[in-house]
Amino acid sequence: MNDLVRHVEASIQRHALIPSGERVLVAVSGGVDSVVLLAVLHALASRHRWRLVAAHFNHQLRGGESDADEALVKHTAQSLGWPCVTQRGDVAVHARRHKLSTEMAARQLRHQFLARVARRRNIRTVALAHHADDQVELFFLRLLRGASCEGLAGMKWKTPSSADQQITLVRPLLDQEKKVLRAFAEDRVIAFREDTTNRSRDIQRNRLRHELLPLLRARYQPALNRVIGRQAAMLEEVADFLAVEARRWLKGRRTPKFATLHPAAQRAVLQAQLLRLGIEPTFDLIETLRSKSAKPVTVGAGVSVVRHANGLLDLAEPPTARFAAHETNVDLSGKPAEAIFSGVSFQWRLLKGATLPKHRPRCEFFDVEKVGTRIVLRYWRAGDRFHPIGLARPVKLQDWFTNQKVPRARRHEMVVAESEAGDIFWVEGQRIAEPFKVTATTRRRLRWTWRRE
């Protein structure tokens, strides 16, 4: 198992991750990858004169399990003779307060903690335990979300911290498979903990890990990690090349003209400008700006961006959106069980019982008796109220859109479904309504699917 130590040492030197004599903050979650990272760096520390500090952030999401993770990290660091810094944060509260997903809130708090500890201890390098399996999972997650070359390139060996650009994040295990790390831990009798939430199939990353990736490895490509790693590296080179060309075009005389640039170069030029403006460069936004000039595109509450004919972007006043009065009545009990409204095609079926299958995209289930069989498809209207599932009470749909950061113009394009009693039970792309969910007392359920053309 000394092979792993040698391989990691070679990666650190090849990618210039940790200089000799450096102080290194090691992020340790308690999982097998992070405790192995600490053990490997410990094995190399005396040779390279590194001084390590272990850091653990307790997300407080799993009760006693989270506390046990923290205790293990403290014990492990102490047994190796390195100091350990820990902190707790209420991720759930942070997520609600800032309208973030739990995963994003946890990542934000964790990186803020690591940057804070690094600054206080005058540390410039933070070591993270991401490995080859993480890279493959990230590749497919981003692929399914429609990421660009830059996104598919995945994690890099070293990057500036999102919480402090003066701090460098390094990933010494990025080319190591998890099975190798686990074997190392078992051979060295290194204690680690399993995060039970990693088994939940409700999380997309876990479904990829337990369902799709094992199938691909077993039936299509046993060397999936190596192939995807190579692909990510090539995409990173393409993304870097396009970014350099975009900066050169923007700083120069901007020739050739924007309209004659290759589509890939146009996208890179627009992405560079959006990032400079602090706007997320999504594929849809870039394509809209690329295809239309002199037309403001709403990107947030009170914020629009416009592309001029010369390819340059400017912030602009958002266009005033108006409420649309168009609507259509739908009889759910009639046939055919299909309708089209505002470019969205709907299909439905009435089923017996309350049993719900595994969740599928763009498919929801409702209690038929609560919805009724005569509904209305229409647009958002002033004064509409909606009771999202999981909330204690109804909210104004306008307030909900604002909290969910739905662009103003987009709100007026979204379709809502109104029950027979006149209450909104479905909003396109949002949660279902609490009063209409399927419960144990449901006798008939409505299967509701939709697809925007």
MARDOTI-845574 format. One record per residue: residue in one letter; x, y, z of N, C-alpha, C in turn. Coordinates in steps of 0.02 Angstrom, whole numbers, padded with zeros to 5 digits, always signed. Layout:
REM MARDOTI-845574
aXYZXYZXYZ ...
***
This chain:
REM MARDOTI-845574
m+00040-00061+00000+00000+00000+00000+00042+00064+00000 n+00109+00055+00003+00152+00114-00005+00146+00144-00074 d+00120+00103-00122+00111+00128-00190+00067+00191-00190 l+00015+00192-00150-00030+00250-00149+00008+00312-00126 v+00048+00305-00074+00087+00361-00049+00134+00387-00103 r+00167+00342-00139+00212+00363-00193+00175+00398-00250 h+00117+00370-00268+00078+00399-00322+00053+00469-00304 v+00030+00477-00243+00006+00542-00221+00064+00592-00218 e+00121+00570-00195+00179+00614-00192+00198+00636-00263 a+00195+00591-00311+00212+00608-00380+00162+00658-00408 s+00098+00649-00392+00047+00696-00416+00057+00765-00386 i+00074+00767-00322+00086+00832-00289+00144+00869-00322 q+00196+00832-00339+00255+00863-00370+00241+00882-00443 r+00207+00838-00479+00193+00851-00550+00149+00912-00560 h+00101+00921-00515+00054+00977-00522+00070+01035-00475 a+00128+01031-00443+00152+01085-00398+00097+01105-00348 l+00071+01055-00313+00014+01068-00268+00036+01097-00201 i+00088+01068-00171+00109+01089-00103+00184+01100-00102 p+00208+01161-00096+00280+01174-00093+00310+01146-00028 s+00375+01134-00030+00410+01111+00030+00405+01164+00085 g+00400+01141+00147+00397+01187+00203+00330+01221+00212 e+00280+01200+00174+00214+01234+00176+00173+01211+00236 r+00132+01257+00261+00080+01239+00310+00018+01221+00270 v-00013+01165+00287-00070+01139+00247-00129+01126+00293 l-00186+01154+00274-00249+01140+00309-00282+01082+00272 v-00295+01028+00308-00324+00968+00277-00397+00962+00298 a-00443+00965+00249-00514+00959+00263-00530+00885+00274 v-00555+00868+00332-00568+00798+00349-00641+00791+00371 s-00679+00755+00332-00750+00746+00348-00761+00687+00394 g-00715+00638+00392-00724+00576+00429-00735+00517+00383 g-00750+00532+00318-00758+00479+00269-00691+00449+00251 v-00692+00392+00216-00631+00356+00201-00583+00398+00159 d-00608+00437+00112-00564+00476+00069-00525+00529+00108 s-00559+00563+00155-00526+00617+00191-00477+00592+00244 v-00494+00537+00278-00446+00512+00328-00385+00482+00294 v-00394+00453+00234-00337+00428+00196-00294+00486+00173 l-00325+00540+00151-00286+00599+00131-00242+00623+00189 l-00272+00628+00248-00233+00650+00306-00176+00602+00321 a-00190+00536+00316-00138+00486+00330-00081+00489+00279 v-00098+00499+00215-00047+00502+00163-00004+00564+00170 l-00036+00622+00182+00003+00683+00192+00046+00679+00255 h+00020+00645+00306+00060+00634+00366+00122+00593+00350 a+00114+00541+00308+00170+00498+00290+00224+00536+00251 l+00204+00588+00216+00250+00627+00175+00274+00691+00209 a+00244+00708+00265+00256+00774+00295+00329+00786+00315 s+00360+00737+00347+00428+00749+00371+00477+00758+00313 r+00467+00719+00259+00511+00724+00201+00506+00792+00167 h+00445+00821+00166+00436+00885+00131+00428+00944+00180 r+00438+00930+00244+00435+00983+00296+00367+01018+00296 w+00314+00979+00287+00247+01008+00290+00223+01008+00363 r+00185+01058+00380+00152+01061+00445+00076+01060+00433 l+00045+01008+00457-00026+00996+00443-00071+01021+00499 v-00131+01042+00479-00184+01058+00526-00247+01026+00499 a-00280+00983+00538-00343+00952+00517-00400+01001+00531 a-00450+01002+00486-00508+01046+00495-00571+01007+00480 h-00620+01013+00524-00683+00977+00515-00742+01024+00528 f-00789+01026+00480-00850+01066+00488-00909+01020+00499 n-00942+01027+00556-01000+00986+00573-01063+01019+00546 h-01093+00988+00495-01152+01018+00463-01216+01011+00504 q-01214+00969+00555-01272+00959+00600-01335+00937+00561 l-01324+00896+00510-01381+00873+00470-01402+00802+00487 r-01359+00765+00524-01374+00695+00538-01372+00678+00612 g-01384+00729+00654-01388+00718+00726-01326+00686+00756 g-01336+00629+00789-01282+00594+00823-01228+00571+00775 e-01246+00555+00713-01197+00533+00663-01147+00589+00649 s-01172+00650+00642-01128+00708+00630-01080+00718+00688 d-01104+00710+00749-01061+00718+00808-01008+00664+00811 a-01027+00602+00790-00979+00547+00790-00925+00559+00737 d-00943+00589+00680-00893+00607+00629-00842+00655+00659 e-00867+00706+00694-00823+00756+00724-00776+00724+00775 a-00802+00681+00816-00761+00648+00867-00706+00606+00835 l-00723+00570+00781-00673+00529+00747-00617+00571+00718 v-00634+00627+00687-00583+00671+00657-00536+00698+00711 k-00564+00720+00767-00522+00744+00823-00474+00690+00847 h-00501+00630+00856-00459+00574+00880-00405+00556+00830 t-00422+00555+00765-00374+00537+00713-00317+00587+00710 a-00335+00652+00710-00283+00704+00707-00238+00701+00768 q-00268+00691+00827-00229+00687+00889-00181+00627+00888 s-00204+00571+00862-00162+00511+00861-00102+00520+00814 l-00109+00563+00764-00055+00576+00717-00011+00634+00740 g-00033+00669+00792+00006+00724+00819-00004+00791+00786 w-00060+00799+00752-00075+00863+00719-00133+00898+00753 p-00132+00965+00754-00189+01002+00783-00252+00993+00740 c-00309+01002+00772-00373+00994+00737-00419+01052+00756 v-00449+01084+00706-00496+01138+00717-00564+01115+00693 t-00615+01123+00736-00683+01104+00717-00731+01162+00728 q-00785+01159+00692-00838+01210+00701-00904+01179+00680 r-00957+01203+00709-01024+01180+00691-01063+01237+00658 g-01107+01218+00612-01149+01268+00579-01216+01237+00563 d-01269+01277+00568-01336+01253+00554-01350+01262+00480 v-01335+01210+00441-01343+01213+00369-01416+01223+00349 a-01461+01189+00384-01532+01194+00367-01558+01265+00373 v-01538+01299+00426-01559+01369+00435-01528+01414+00381 h-01465+01403+00367-01430+01442+00315-01464+01432+00247 a-01484+01371+00233-01516+01356+00168-01583+01393+00162 r-01622+01391+00217-01687+01426+00215-01678+01501+00210 r-01631+01528+00248-01621+01601+00251-01599+01628+00184 h-01557+01591+00148-01528+01616+00085-01558+01582+00024 k-01611+01543+00033-01646+01511-00023-01598+01467-00063 l-01560+01425-00028-01512+01380-00060-01533+01308-00050 s-01508+01264-00093-01517+01193-00081-01474+01174-00020 t-01491+01119+00011-01452+01096+00069-01379+01084+00049 e-01369+01053-00009-01301+01039-00032-01261+01103-00043 m-01293+01153-00075-01258+01215-00088-01244+01253-00023 a-01292+01253+00023-01282+01287+00087-01225+01255+00126 a-01222+01189+00126-01169+01153+00161-01101+01170+00131 r-01098+01170+00065-01035+01185+00031-01012+01257+00047 q-01059+01304+00046-01043+01373+00059-01015+01383+00129 l-01050+01356+00179-01027+01362+00248-00961+01327+00259 r-00952+01269+00228-00890+01231+00237-00831+01270+00209 h-00838+01298+00150-00783+01335+00119-00768+01400+00156 q-00820+01431+00182-00809+01491+00223-00770+01474+00286 f-00787+01418+00317-00751+01395+00376-00678+01380+00361 l-00665+01344+00307-00596+01327+00289-00555+01389+00275 a-00585+01437+00239-00549+01499+00224-00534+01539+00287 r-00582+01539+00333-00574+01576+00396-00517+01546+00437 v-00515+01480+00443-00463+01447+00481-00395+01459+00447 a-00393+01454+00381-00331+01463+00345-00303+01534+00356 r-00346+01584+00354-00323+01653+00364-00295+01662+00434 r-00331+01637+00484-00311+01645+00553-00244+01612+00568 r-00229+01558+00533-00167+01521+00546-00114+01534+00493 n-00127+01584+00451-00079+01603+00400-00062+01544+00354 i-00115+01508+00333-00107+01451+00288-00133+01470+00219 r-00095+01453+00168-00114+01470+00099-00141+01411+00059 t-00132+01350+00085-00152+01290+00048-00201+01248+00089 v-00257+01231+00057-00307+01188+00089-00313+01125+00046 a-00303+01067+00076-00306+01003+00041-00375+00972+00048 l-00405+00955-00009-00471+00923-00010-00464+00852-00035 a-00511+00809-00016-00505+00737-00030-00544+00713-00090 h-00559+00756-00138-00594+00734-00198-00552+00683-00235 h-00585+00631-00261-00549+00578-00295-00579+00564-00364 a-00554+00513-00398-00574+00499-00467-00649+00483-00473 d-00677+00448-00425-00748+00431-00428-00790+00494-00422 d-00768+00541-00379-00804+00605-00374-00803+00641-00441 q-00747+00638-00476-00741+00672-00540-00789+00643-00592 v-00796+00577-00592-00842+00544-00639-00914+00562-00623 e-00932+00561-00559-01000+00579-00539-01015+00650-00559 l-00968+00696-00548-00979+00765-00565-00987+00774-00640 f-00948+00737-00679-00953+00740-00752-01024+00724-00775 f-01051+00669-00749-01118+00648-00771-01173+00694-00743 l-01164+00718-00682-01212+00766-00655-01216+00827-00699 r-01158+00854-00718-01158+00914-00760-01179+00899-00831 l-01163+00840-00856-01185+00820-00923-01261+00820-00927 l-01293+00791-00876-01366+00787-00875-01398+00856-00865 r-01361+00904-00839-01387+00972-00831-01371+01016-00890 g-01335+00988-00940-01320+01027-01000-01262+01075-00992 a-01210+01054-00957-01153+01098-00943-01111+01110-01006 s-01071+01162-01005-01026+01179-01059-00962+01138-01053 c-00915+01149-01100-00849+01115-01096-00816+01128-01029 e-00819+01190-01007-00787+01210-00945-00817+01171-00886 g-00883+01164-00886-00916+01127-00833-00900+01053-00834 l-00897+01024-00895-00882+00953-00901-00810+00937-00886 a-00767+00987-00889-00697+00977-00872-00689+00956-00799 g-00739+00972-00759-00739+00948-00690-00691+00986-00644 m-00671+00952-00591-00626+00982-00541-00554+00982-00566 k-00517+01032-00546-00446+01038-00564-00404+01019-00503 w-00341+01005-00518-00295+00986-00464-00288+01042-00413 k-00289+01104-00436-00288+01160-00389-00326+01219-00417 t-00363+01253-00373-00404+01310-00391-00406+01359-00333 p-00420+01423-00347-00430+01470-00292-00493+01453-00253 s-00493+01465-00189-00552+01453-00147-00607+01501-00167 s-00669+01476-00169-00726+01519-00185-00739+01569-00128 a-00713+01555-00069-00723+01599-00011-00667+01650-00003 d-00609+01636-00034-00552+01682-00028-00503+01665-00084 q-00497+01710-00133-00456+01698-00191-00382+01692-00175 q-00361+01714-00115-00291+01710-00096-00272+01641-00069 i-00322+01599-00059-00311+01532-00033-00319+01481-00090 t-00272+01434-00095-00274+01384-00148-00301+01317-00122 l-00349+01290-00158-00376+01224-00143-00338+01173-00186 v-00312+01121-00155-00277+01069-00193-00311+01001-00181 r-00307+00958-00232-00340+00892-00230-00290+00838-00247 p-00249+00817-00199-00196+00768-00213-00221+00699-00233 l-00284+00682-00218-00310+00615-00233-00352+00613-00297 l-00349+00664-00338-00397+00671-00392-00393+00614-00444 d-00337+00580-00450-00332+00525-00498-00336+00456-00464 q-00355+00454-00400-00359+00391-00363-00431+00368-00357 e-00443+00304-00368-00511+00277-00362-00527+00263-00288 k-00591+00267-00272-00611+00258-00203-00595+00189-00176 k-00598+00138-00220-00583+00070-00197-00511+00064-00175 v-00467+00103-00205-00396+00103-00186-00388+00136-00117 l-00425+00191-00107-00422+00226-00042-00449+00182+00013 r-00504+00146-00001-00533+00102+00049-00485+00044+00066 a-00453+00017+00016-00405-00038+00028-00347-00013+00070 f-00325+00048+00058-00270+00077+00097-00291+00084+00170 a-00352+00109+00181-00376+00118+00249-00382+00051+00285 e-00407+00000+00251-00416-00065+00282-00348-00097+00296 d-00300-00088+00251-00233-00117+00260-00198-00085+00319 r-00206-00018+00327-00173+00018+00381-00216+00021+00445 v-00274-00011+00443-00322-00010+00499-00336+00063+00519 i-00355+00102+00470-00372+00172+00482-00448+00177+00489 a-00471+00203+00545-00543+00208+00558-00574+00263+00514 f-00633+00249+00489-00671+00300+00451-00745+00287+00460 r-00785+00334+00440-00857+00329+00449-00893+00334+00381 e-00950+00299+00377-00992+00302+00316-01049+00351+00328 d-01060+00394+00279-01116+00441+00282-01178+00404+00256 t-01226+00390+00301-01285+00350+00282-01327+00385+00229 t-01322+00451+00224-01362+00486+00173-01337+00470+00102 n-01276+00443+00097-01250+00424+00031-01288+00364+00001 r-01329+00331+00042-01368+00275+00017-01437+00296-00008 s-01457+00357+00006-01523+00380-00013-01529+00389-00088 r-01578+00355-00119-01588+00362-00191-01628+00424-00209 d-01648+00464-00159-01683+00526-00173-01636+00580-00199 i-01571+00570-00189-01520+00619-00210-01492+00596-00277 q-01492+00642-00326-01472+00623-00393-01401+00595-00396 r-01354+00625-00360-01285+00600-00360-01284+00527-00337 n-01324+00511-00287-01325+00442-00261-01355+00394-00312 r-01406+00417-00349-01434+00374-00401-01382+00360-00456 l-01344+00410-00473-01289+00399-00520-01239+00349-00493 r-01221+00358-00430-01169+00316-00398-01191+00244-00392 h-01254+00232-00375-01277+00165-00360-01313+00131-00419 e-01335+00170-00468-01374+00140-00523-01340+00148-00591 l-01332+00210-00614-01307+00220-00682-01233+00201-00690 l-01189+00225-00646-01118+00212-00655-01099+00138-00649 p-01127+00101-00601-01113+00028-00600-01135-00007-00664 l-01191+00015-00692-01215-00014-00755-01166+00001-00811 l-01143+00063-00816-01096+00081-00868-01030+00042-00862 r-01007+00034-00799-00944-00002-00789-00952-00076-00805 a-01010-00105-00788-01020-00176-00797-01036-00195-00869 r-01072-00152-00904-01098-00171-00970-01065-00134-01028 y-01034-00077-01014-01011-00036-01070-00937-00017-01067 q-00912+00003-01009-00843+00027-01006-00814+00015-00936 p-00778-00040-00927-00749-00055-00862-00699-00001-00839 a-00665+00031-00887-00616+00082-00870-00648+00152-00871 l-00708+00157-00844-00746+00220-00849-00708+00278-00818 n-00678+00268-00759-00643+00323-00726-00587+00351-00770 r-00549+00305-00800-00493+00328-00842-00518+00365-00905 v-00570+00337-00935-00597+00368-00997-00626+00436-00983 i-00666+00441-00930-00697+00506-00913-00644+00556-00890 g-00594+00532-00853-00540+00576-00832-00503+00605-00892 r-00490+00563-00942-00456+00586-01003-00501+00636-01041 q-00565+00620-01045-00612+00664-01080-00616+00732-01045 a-00619+00730-00978-00623+00793-00941-00561+00835-00951 a-00503+00802-00954-00440+00839-00965-00440+00872-01034 m-00464+00838-01085-00467+00868-01151-00517+00926-01154 l-00573+00918-01121-00622+00972-01120-00595+01033-01083 e-00555+01020-01031-00525+01076-00995-00478+01115-01041 e-00441+01080-01083-00396+01114-01130-00436+01154-01181 v-00492+01126-01205-00534+01163-01253-00562+01225-01220 a-00587+01218-01158-00615+01275-01122-00563+01329-01110 d-00502+01308-01091-00449+01357-01080-00431+01394-01144 f-00428+01358-01199-00413+01389-01264-00466+01440-01283 l-00529+01422-01276-00584+01467-01293-00583+01529-01248 a-00569+01519-01183-00567+01576-01137-00512+01625-01156 v-00454+01598-01176-00398+01641-01197-00417+01680-01260 e-00446+01645-01308-00466+01678-01371-00520+01731-01359 a-00566+01716-01312-00619+01765-01297-00589+01828-01266 r-00542+01820-01219-00510+01878-01189-00470+01918-01240 r-00437+01882-01285-00397+01916-01337-00443+01957-01383 w-00500+01928-01401-00547+01963-01445-00576+02025-01410 l-00593+02017-01347-00623+02073-01310-00573+02130-01298 k-00509+02112-01288-00459+02164-01275-00432+02196-01339 g-00440+02162-01395-00412+02187-01458-00460+02231-01496 r-00452+02230-01561-00495+02273-01604-00561+02239-01621 r-00573+02181-01590-00634+02143-01599-00647+02127-01672 t-00595+02100-01703-00601+02074-01771-00581+02001-01771 p-00613+01959-01809-00670+01975-01853-00732+01996-01813 k-00783+02021-01849-00843+02044-01815-00877+01986-01779 f-00913+02005-01725-00945+01954-01683-00989+01907-01725 a-01026+01934-01772-01073+01892-01812-01037+01840-01853 t-00973+01850-01869-00936+01803-01910-00893+01755-01870 l-00891+01764-01804-00854+01718-01761-00885+01649-01762 h-00845+01598-01750-00871+01530-01743-00919+01529-01683 p-00974+01491-01686-01021+01489-01630-00988+01475-01563 a-00937+01431-01562-00902+01416-01499-00867+01478-01472 a-00837+01517-01518-00804+01579-01497-00854+01630-01473 q-00912+01635-01506-00965+01680-01484-00987+01664-01413 r-00996+01599-01399-01017+01579-01332-00964+01597-01280 a-00901+01587-01298-00847+01602-01251-00844+01677-01237 v-00854+01718-01288-00853+01791-01280-00911+01813-01234 l-00969+01785-01245-01027+01804-01203-01018+01778-01132 q-00992+01718-01124-00981+01690-01057-00933+01733-01018 a-00878+01754-01049-00829+01796-01015-00860+01861-00990 q-00903+01891-01031-00934+01954-01011-00986+01944-00957 l-01024+01890-00960-01075+01877-00909-01042+01866-00841 l-00986+01829-00840-00951+01818-00778-00925+01884-00750 r-00901+01928-00794-00877+01993-00772-00933+02035-00742 l-00994+02026-00768-01052+02062-00743-01082+02029-00681 g-01056+01971-00661-01082+01936-00603-01147+01899-00618 i-01156+01879-00681-01217+01844-00702-01200+01772-00720 e-01239+01724-00696-01225+01654-00711-01234+01641-00786 p-01182+01615-00819-01185+01605-00892-01218+01539-00911 t-01283+01534-00903-01317+01472-00920-01320+01464-00996 f-01329+01402-01018-01332+01388-01090-01389+01426-01123 d-01448+01424-01092-01506+01457-01123-01495+01532-01129 l-01466+01562-01077-01454+01635-01080-01404+01651-01135 i-01350+01614-01139-01299+01627-01190-01329+01618-01260 e-01368+01566-01270-01397+01555-01337-01447+01610-01355 t-01485+01634-01306-01532+01688-01319-01495+01751-01339 l-01443+01768-01302-01403+01827-01318-01366+01819-01384 r-01344+01760-01399-01307+01748-01461-01351+01756-01522 s-01414+01736-01516-01459+01737-01574-01496+01803-01583 k-01498+01844-01530-01536+01907-01534-01494+01964-01509 s-01491+02017-01548-01456+02077-01526-01506+02133-01514 a-01486+02180-01472-01526+02240-01456-01592+02224-01422 k-01598+02163-01394-01659+02144-01359-01642+02125-01287 p-01666+02165-01238-01650+02150-01168-01676+02081-01147 v-01635+02044-01110-01654+01979-01084-01653+01982-01008 t-01708+01967-00976-01712+01970-00903-01672+01913-00873 v-01630+01929-00825-01588+01879-00792-01598+01877-00717 g-01641+01919-00690-01654+01921-00619-01701+01978-00603 a-01719+01984-00539-01766+02036-00518-01737+02104-00534 g-01768+02139-00581-01747+02206-00598-01682+02209-00637 v-01658+02152-00664-01595+02152-00700-01605+02120-00769 s-01582+02155-00820-01583+02128-00888-01516+02142-00921 v-01500+02103-00971-01438+02112-01008-01454+02113-01082 v-01418+02154-01119-01430+02160-01191-01364+02152-01228 r-01366+02117-01285-01307+02111-01327-01314+02159-01386 h-01262+02199-01396-01261+02244-01453-01235+02207-01514 a-01243+02236-01572-01222+02204-01634-01147+02190-01635 n-01108+02230-01598-01036+02220-01597-01014+02165-01549 g-01062+02132-01516-01047+02076-01472-01038+02093-01399 l-01039+02158-01383-01029+02179-01313-01095+02179-01276 l-01091+02165-01211-01151+02161-01168-01156+02223-01124 d-01217+02241-01109-01231+02295-01062-01291+02276-01020 l-01291+02300-00958-01351+02293-00917-01404+02341-00944 a-01467+02321-00939-01521+02363-00966-01581+02359-00921 e-01626+02407-00928-01689+02405-00891-01730+02347-00918 p-01758+02305-00873-01797+02248-00897-01861+02270-00931 p-01883+02234-00982-01946+02251-01015-02005+02241-00968 t-02056+02281-00975-02115+02275-00933-02158+02218-00957 a-02170+02169-00912-02210+02112-00931-02283+02124-00911 r-02328+02097-00950-02399+02106-00938-02432+02039-00923 f-02485+02042-00883-02522+01982-00868-02563+01962-00929 a-02562+01897-00946-02600+01872-01003-02665+01842-00977 a-02719+01854-01013-02785+01832-00991-02805+01765-01022 h-02766+01740-01070-02784+01679-01106-02787+01620-01059 e-02836+01575-01068-02842+01515-01027-02880+01463-01067 t-02878+01400-01043-02915+01347-01076-02943+01300-01023 n-03004+01275-01034-03036+01228-00988-03019+01157-01009 v-03007+01113-00960-02988+01045-00973-03032+00998-00932 d-03060+00948-00966-03099+00897-00932-03055+00836-00923 l-03034+00822-00861-02988+00768-00848-03019+00699-00858 s-03085+00697-00855-03118+00632-00862-03131+00615-00935 g-03122+00663-00979-03135+00652-01049-03075+00623-01086 k-03084+00610-01150-03031+00585-01192-03029+00626-01256 p-02969+00636-01287-02906+00605-01266-02878+00638-01203 a-02837+00603-01167-02808+00628-01104-02745+00669-01119 e-02755+00721-01159-02698+00761-01182-02722+00831-01199 a-02679+00881-01186-02696+00950-01203-02631+00988-01215 i-02636+01042-01254-02578+01086-01266-02599+01157-01250 f-02558+01191-01210-02572+01260-01192-02506+01297-01187 s-02500+01353-01222-02442+01396-01220-02376+01359-01232 g-02377+01313-01281-02317+01277-01299-02299+01221-01251 v-02344+01206-01204-02333+01151-01157-02384+01096-01171 s-02361+01035-01181-02407+00979-01192-02417+00942-01126 f-02480+00926-01112-02498+00893-01049-02530+00826-01065 q-02515+00777-01022-02548+00713-01025-02567+00693-00954 w-02622+00658-00947-02644+00639-00880-02679+00572-00882 r-02685+00543-00823-02720+00480-00816-02746+00474-00746 l-02808+00450-00737-02837+00440-00671-02825+00368-00650 l-02795+00359-00591-02776+00293-00567-02808+00280-00499 k-02817+00218-00482-02845+00200-00417-02791+00195-00364 g-02809+00212-00302-02763+00203-00246-02715+00261-00236 a-02674+00253-00184-02628+00307-00164-02555+00288-00172 t-02540+00231-00204-02471+00209-00211-02435+00253-00262 l-02377+00279-00242-02338+00322-00286-02276+00286-00311 p-02261+00288-00375-02199+00257-00401-02139+00302-00387 k-02080+00279-00408-02019+00319-00400-02027+00384-00440 h-02001+00438-00412-02009+00504-00443-01977+00506-00513 r-02012+00537-00560-01987+00548-00628-01991+00622-00643 p-01945+00648-00684-01947+00719-00703-02012+00735-00739 r-02039+00795-00726-02099+00821-00759-02158+00774-00752 c-02164+00743-00694-02221+00699-00680-02240+00708-00607 e-02303+00726-00594-02327+00735-00526-02392+00696-00516 f-02409+00685-00452-02471+00650-00435-02512+00693-00387 f-02578+00693-00397-02623+00732-00355-02684+00690-00336 d-02717+00711-00283-02779+00679-00261-02836+00703-00306 v-02867+00657-00343-02919+00676-00392-02978+00711-00358 e-02999+00685-00300-03057+00715-00266-03044+00787-00246 k-02983+00805-00233-02967+00873-00213-02959+00918-00274 v-02931+00891-00328-02921+00930-00389-02987+00940-00426 g-03027+00887-00429-03087+00889-00470-03071+00866-00541 t-03120+00858-00582-03108+00833-00650-03114+00888-00703 r-03132+00949-00682-03134+01005-00729-03086+01059-00704 i-03032+01068-00739-02980+01114-00717-02970+01168-00770 v-02929+01218-00753-02913+01273-00799-02837+01279-00804 l-02813+01283-00865-02743+01299-00878-02739+01372-00898 r-02696+01409-00864-02692+01481-00878-02623+01507-00858 y-02615+01574-00863-02554+01606-00841-02562+01635-00771 w-02506+01654-00742-02506+01689-00678-02545+01754-00683 r-02583+01769-00630-02622+01831-00627-02605+01869-00564 a-02615+01934-00566-02604+01976-00507-02647+01951-00449 g-02618+01943-00390-02655+01922-00331-02659+01847-00321 d-02633+01808-00368-02634+01735-00361-02599+01713-00297 r-02628+01664-00263-02597+01635-00204-02587+01560-00215 f-02536+01534-00183-02515+01465-00195-02488+01436-00130 h-02504+01373-00116-02481+01340-00054-02431+01285-00072 p-02367+01302-00078-02316+01251-00097-02312+01196-00045 i-02302+01135-00068-02296+01078-00023-02237+01090+00024 g-02247+01075+00088-02195+01085+00138-02201+01149+00176 l-02239+01198+00150-02247+01261+00185-02310+01259+00228 a-02309+01297+00282-02365+01295+00330-02427+01330+00305 r-02418+01379+00260-02476+01419+00238-02465+01443+00166 p-02518+01465+00134-02512+01491+00065-02470+01555+00063 v-02443+01569+00004-02404+01630-00007-02427+01661-00072 k-02413+01725-00080-02426+01756-00144-02380+01726-00196 l-02407+01710-00254-02366+01679-00305-02310+01726-00327 q-02323+01791-00325-02271+01839-00341-02213+01835-00292 d-02228+01828-00227-02176+01822-00176-02137+01756-00186 w-02173+01703-00203-02141+01639-00214-02092+01644-00273 f-02113+01674-00327-02069+01683-00385-02007+01722-00366 t-02016+01774-00326-01959+01816-00306-01910+01775-00264 n-01936+01737-00217-01892+01697-00173-01856+01641-00212 q-01889+01615-00264-01859+01563-00305-01816+01591-00361 k-01811+01658-00364-01770+01693-00413-01791+01677-00485 v-01857+01673-00496-01883+01663-00563-01883+01730-00599 p-01850+01737-00657-01848+01801-00692-01918+01829-00706 r-01925+01894-00703-01991+01926-00711-02025+01906-00776 a-01988+01909-00831-02019+01892-00895-02041+01819-00896 r-02001+01775-00866-02017+01704-00865-02082+01691-00827 r-02095+01729-00774-02155+01718-00734-02219+01723-00776 h-02218+01768-00823-02278+01780-00864-02285+01729-00919 e-02235+01686-00928-02239+01633-00979-02259+01566-00948 m-02251+01560-00882-02262+01496-00848-02337+01481-00843 v-02353+01417-00851-02423+01395-00848-02439+01372-00777 v-02499+01388-00755-02524+01363-00690-02587+01324-00703 a-02602+01277-00659-02663+01237-00664-02707+01252-00604 e-02770+01266-00618-02818+01285-00567-02869+01230-00557 s-02882+01212-00495-02929+01157-00481-03001+01177-00496 e-03045+01128-00491-03116+01141-00504-03144+01193-00456 a-03115+01197-00395-03138+01245-00346-03105+01314-00354 g-03058+01319-00401-03027+01384-00414-02961+01396-00380 d-02930+01343-00350-02866+01350-00316-02809+01323-00361 i-02751+01354-00357-02693+01331-00397-02664+01269-00365 f-02660+01214-00404-02630+01153-00378-02564+01136-00411 w-02546+01171-00466-02483+01157-00500-02458+01220-00534 v-02392+01232-00528-02360+01288-00562-02300+01259-00600 e-02296+01274-00663-02244+01245-00706-02174+01254-00676 g-02139+01198-00667-02071+01199-00643-02062+01211-00569 q-02117+01216-00531-02113+01230-00459-02142+01170-00420 r-02147+01178-00355-02175+01125-00313-02249+01117-00326 i-02276+01057-00308-02348+01049-00310-02379+01084-00249 a-02445+01090-00248-02479+01123-00193-02493+01073-00137 e-02480+01094-00076-02490+01052-00017-02560+01022-00011 p-02614+01061-00020-02681+01033-00009-02700+00978-00058 f-02664+00971-00113-02685+00924-00166-02640+00862-00170 k-02593+00855-00123-02547+00798-00125-02584+00733-00110 v-02555+00678-00132-02583+00612-00120-02567+00592-00048 t-02617+00567-00012-02608+00545+00057-02634+00473+00065 a-02629+00447+00124-02651+00378+00137-02726+00370+00126 t-02763+00425+00130-02836+00421+00122-02858+00432+00049 t-02811+00444+00005-02827+00456-00066-02856+00393-00097 r-02913+00401-00131-02944+00344-00165-02926+00341-00238 r-02918+00399-00269-02896+00402-00339-02842+00455-00346 r-02793+00441-00387-02739+00489-00397-02736+00510-00471 l-02715+00572-00481-02707+00599-00548-02633+00598-00566 r-02615+00562-00618-02546+00565-00643-02542+00621-00696 w-02500+00670-00682-02497+00732-00722-02427+00740-00750 t-02420+00737-00815-02354+00745-00847-02357+00803-00897 w-02300+00834-00908-02299+00891-00953-02231+00896-00988 r-02229+00930-01044-02167+00940-01081-02175+01004-01122 r-02127+01049-01113-02128+01111-01152-02098+01098-01221 e-02135+01115-01272-02113+01101-01341-02054+01146-01360 
***
